Amino acid sequence: MRIELEEKERLDRLLDKKKDKGEDFKVLVLKLIDEMRDIKEVSRVARVPESTIYGWIEEWNKKKREV
């Protein structure tokens, strides 16, 4: 069974309005990078500049503590 997401444009508007990209959002974006291996595509979907994502990756790699 396939389900269709309605009002896709509303998701885009919500992402565009969201100024605070909290830790949960960053973790999700990093997980997408790990799974998809395509920073350009994740950047487009998440509406986050590639340079920001690279910064988040650097920040993540610097942190050596365990979750």
N, C-alpha and C positions, 0 to 999 in steps of 0.2 A: 504494500500500500504506500503510495507516494502522497505526501501532503504538500500543498502549495502555500507559500508565505504571502499573505495579502499585505497591501500597503507598503511595499518595499521602499518607496520614496520617503515614507515617514521615518524609516530607519536611518536613511541618509541624512535627513534633516536633524534628527536627534544626535547623530554622531557629529555633525557639523557644529551644533550648538554646545556640545559638551566641551567645556574648556579644561576641566580638571581630568586628566587621564590618570586615574588612580592606579595603585599597585595591581589590583585585580585585572584591570584592562591591560596593563603592561605585560603581566604574566600570560594572559591569553594571547596577545600579539606574539610574544616570544615562543609560545607553544605552536602557534601557526607557522612561524618561521621554521621551527624544528621539523614540523610535519610536512610542510609544503616546499621548503627549500627555495623559496622565490620571494625575496624581499620586495621586489618591485610590485608583485601581485598583492602581497599582504599589505603593503603601503597603500595601494589603491583601494582595497576592500575596507581596511580599517580607517582610512582617511587620516593617516599619519605620515608626515614626510619621511622619506627614506633616511635622511640624515638623523632624524630623531630616533628611528629604529636602530640605526647603527650605534647611537649613543646608549640606548637601552641595553643593547647586546654587550657593549664594553662595560657598562655599569654592572650587568649581571655577572660577567666573567671575572670582574674584580672582586666580587663578593665571594668569599670562600666558606661562608657559614652554611650549614645545612638547614633545610626547611623542615 
